[in-house]
Amino acid sequence: MKKENITQIFWIIWTALWILFALFIAYQILVKVFGGSWISEALTIALLSANLITTIQLIQKTARIESDVHHLSRKVDEIDQNLKEHIKESKH
C-alpha cells in the first residue's frame, strides 16, 4: 500500500472519530441545558479538547499545503529556467 493511501485512510478515520466526538459533546451540552448529566467542568474540558484537536488538524493541513506550495514553486522555477534557456537557444 502506498504511503499516500495510508495517510488518506488515517485522515478519514481521524475525521470520523472527530465527528463522533463532536456529536457526543453536542449531545452532552443539550443534556446539560435540559438539566442533565455532566458537570460544567467536564463539558469545559471536553470543549477544550475538541478545540485542541481542531487546532492540531489545522496545523497539519497548513503544513501540508505549505509543503505543496513550496514544491510547486520549485517546479515553476525549473520550468521558468528551462523556458529562458530555450528562448536563448532559439535566438542564436
C-alpha positions in Angstrom: 0.0 0.0 0.0 1.3 3.4 -0.9 2.1 6.0 1.8 -0.5 8.4 0.4 -3.2 5.8 0.6 -2.3 5.0 4.3 -2.3 8.7 5.1 -5.6 9.3 3.4 -7.2 6.3 5.3 -5.8 7.7 8.5 -7.3 11.1 7.9 -10.7 9.6 7.1 -10.7 7.6 10.3 -9.4 10.6 12.3 -12.2 12.8 10.8 -14.8 10.2 11.6 -13.7 9.9 15.2 -13.6 13.7 15.5 -17.2 14.0 14.2 -18.3 11.3 16.6 -16.6 13.1 19.5 -18.2 16.5 18.4 -21.6 14.9 18.2 -21.1 13.4 21.7 -20.2 16.7 23.1 -23.2 18.4 21.4 -25.4 15.7 22.9 -23.9 16.3 26.4 -24.4 20.0 26.1 -28.1 19.5 25.2 -28.5 17.1 28.1 -26.8 19.7 30.4 -29.1 22.5 29.1 -32.1 20.4 29.8 -31.0 19.5 33.4 -28.8 16.6 32.8 -25.7 14.6 33.3 -22.3 16.2 33.0 -20.9 18.8 35.3 -19.8 22.1 33.8 -16.1 21.4 34.3 -16.3 18.2 32.3 -18.0 19.9 29.5 -15.4 22.7 29.5 -12.6 20.1 29.4 -14.3 18.3 26.5 -14.8 21.5 24.6 -11.1 22.5 25.2 -10.1 19.0 23.9 -12.2 19.5 20.8 -10.6 22.9 20.3 -7.1 21.3 20.7 -7.9 18.6 18.2 -9.2 21.1 15.7 -6.1 23.2 16.1 -3.8 20.3 15.5 -5.7 19.3 12.4 -5.5 22.8 11.0 -1.7 23.0 11.7 -1.1 19.7 10.0 -3.2 20.7 6.9 -1.5 24.1 6.8 1.9 22.4 6.9 0.9 20.1 4.1 -0.4 23.0 2.0 2.8 25.0 2.6 4.9 22.0 1.6 2.8 21.5 -1.6 3.2 25.2 -2.5 6.9 25.1 -1.9 7.2 22.0 -4.1 5.1 23.7 -6.8 7.1 26.9 -6.6 10.3 24.9 -7.2 8.8 23.2 -10.2 7.6 26.6 -11.6 11.1 27.9 -11.1 12.6 25.0 -13.0 10.1 25.5 -15.9 11.0 29.2 -15.9 14.7 28.4 -16.2 14.1 25.9 -18.9 12.0 28.4 -20.8 14.6 31.1 -20.6 17.3 28.7 -21.8 15.1 27.6 -24.7 14.4 31.2 -25.7 18.2 32.0 -25.6 18.9 29.0 -27.7 16.2 29.8 -30.2 17.5 33.4 -30.6 21.0 32.1 -31.6 
